[in-house]
Amino acid sequence: MTDDFDIEDKKNIEAMGFVRGMLEYIGEDVNREGLLETPARVLAAMGEHFSGYKEDPREHLLKTFEEVEGYDEVVLVSDIEVHSHCEHHMVPFIGKAHVAYIPRDRVVGLSKLARVVNGFAKRLQVQEKLTMQIANAIEEVLDPKGVAVIIQCQHFCMCHRGVHKPDSWTTTSKLTGSFLKNPSSRLELFQLIGMKK
């Protein structure tokens, strides 16, 4: 137990040294008052930003309910907040995810879909991969008639650096099963997403 603590403590000390090195690299004085606790704060923030590495998001989908009177239409949770970090620049991208599925014989708690989004988003990501990971997890665990994941985000690496286009949004989507093959299911999905709240 003590050895595990020592290893973790050494990792934290090493990581705080890396943060100090980055501060020095950008020209800061790491010994000034305002930065003395910054390395520890950065580690705490990173622990929160990247907490998805400590979980398997699929586990949120394991508990399901079959007593739903045979419900087999669209289940949509829209406007799920997305907070992630670009794996190319380690800067944020933020926006909304719309996640839908058509159950085959069971449903999952609504909050679990948001937890799946969070579990994959709280990692270094590219939006395309994030979209696929969410859709694949729902497809594999729930075996629904169809899955739809649509994500719309602003990427700080594009908005606030490089090309500097702050009004740009990136949209990615993954449709499977009935959403892909059945135009009426797809139309219903888009109408539900576009409905006034």
N, C-alpha and C positions, 0 to 999 in steps of 0.2 A: 504494500500500500504506500509506504514511504517512498520506495523507488519510483512508483508511478507518478507520485506528486513531484518528485525531484525532476523527472524527465519532462513533465509538463511545465514546471517552473523554468527549466532551462530553455525550453522552446519559446516561452513567453519573453524571456530576457533577450534571446536571439532575435525574435521578431521585432521587439521594441528597438533593438539596435538597427534593424533594417529601416524602420520608420525614421529614426534619427538621421540615418544616412541619406534618405530621400529628402528630408528637410534641409540638410546641408547642401545637397545637390542643387536645389532650387535657389540657394543663396541665403537661407535663413540662419539665424543664430539659435542653435538648439538649447542654449542655456538662458535665453531670455524668459522672463516670468510667464508670459502667455503660452509658451511651448513646453514648459517643464513636464506637464502631465499629458501632453498630446500623444505620445507614443502609446500609452496605456489606453487612452480614449479611442485611438484609431483601432487598436486590437479589439476593444469591446464592440465598436461599431461594425467591424468586419465579421465578428462572431454573429451579429444579428443579420447583416446583409447576406452572408453566405451560410446560413443555418440549414439550407437545403441539403448540404453534403452529409448531414448527420441523420438523415431520414430516408426511407424508401416511400415516396409519395403514393405508390400503389397500395400500401397498407391501409390508407384512408378509405379505400373502396371495398374492403373485404366484408364489412358488415352491411348486409342488404335486407330489404323487406319485400316479402311476397304478397302480403295481404293488402292489395291495392285494387281490388275489384276488376282485375284484368286490364288495368290501364296500359295502353300501348301506343300513346301519342307522344308528341314532342315534350321533353322536359328541358327547359332552358334556364340557365342562370346567366344573366347578362350583366355587363358593366362590373365585372370583378376587377378590382384594382390590381395592376401589375407593377411591381417594383423589381427591376433586375439590373444587372451590370453587364455591359458589353465585354466579351472575353478578349477583344482586340485592344481596347484602350482602358479597360477597367473603370469606365464612367457609366453613370446610370442610363437606363432607358425606362420610361414610365408610360403607362396607358391603361387600356382596358382589355379584358378578355371576355368573350361570349362563348360559353360552353354548353352544348346541347347533346342529348342522346335520345334515342327512341328505345325504350326498354323492351326486352323480349319476354321476361317473366318475373322480373324483380327490379326494384329501384334502390337507389342509394340516398342517404341523407344529403340534402341540398348543400349544407356547409362543407361536405366532403369534397365536392367539386372545386370549391374555392381553395381548400387545403391542398389539393393536387396541384392547382396552379401555383400556389405559394411554394410548395415543396420543390418544384422544378425551377421556378423563377429565382429562388434564393441561392443561385449558383452563378458562376460565370457562364454567359449564354450568348447565343445569337438567336434572334427572334424566330427564324425559320426552324431551328432545332427545338426551341421551346414549344412551338406550336405542335410539332410532331410528337414530342415526348408526352404532352398532355393527352393528345388524341390516342396514341398507342396504348397508354396506361389504361384509359377507359375501355378501349376496344378489347384489350387482353383480359382484364379482370371482370368486366361486366358482361362481355359478349352480347352487346345490344344489337338492335337491327340497324343502327346507324349512329355515327358520332360526327359532330361538327365542332370545330374549334376555330374561332376567328379572333385574332389579336390585332389591336391597333395601338401603336406606340410612337412616342417621340424619343429619338436617340440623341443624347447629349453630344456624342461623338460627331454627329452631323449638324446639330443645331448650334452648338456653342464652341466648336473648334473646326478646323479643316475648312469645309465649304461654307460654314456659317449660314445655314438655312433654318432659322428657328420656327418657321411655320410648317415645316414638312412633317408628315406622318407616314409611317410604314404600316401596311396591312398585310398580314399573312393568314392563310386559311388552310385547313385540312378537313375534307369531307369524306366520309366512308359510308358504305352500305346504302340505305334508303336515301340519305341526303345526296349521295352521288348519283344514284341510278334513277331516282324518282323526282321529276321536276316539281311536282306539287308539294312534296316534303321540303324541298329546297326553297320554294317560294314562301311556304308557311314560315320557315325559319327566318328568312330575311324580313318578312313582314313583322314577325314577333320582335326581332331585334330593333326594328325601326319604329315600333309603337311608342307613342308618347307615354311617359311614366305618369 
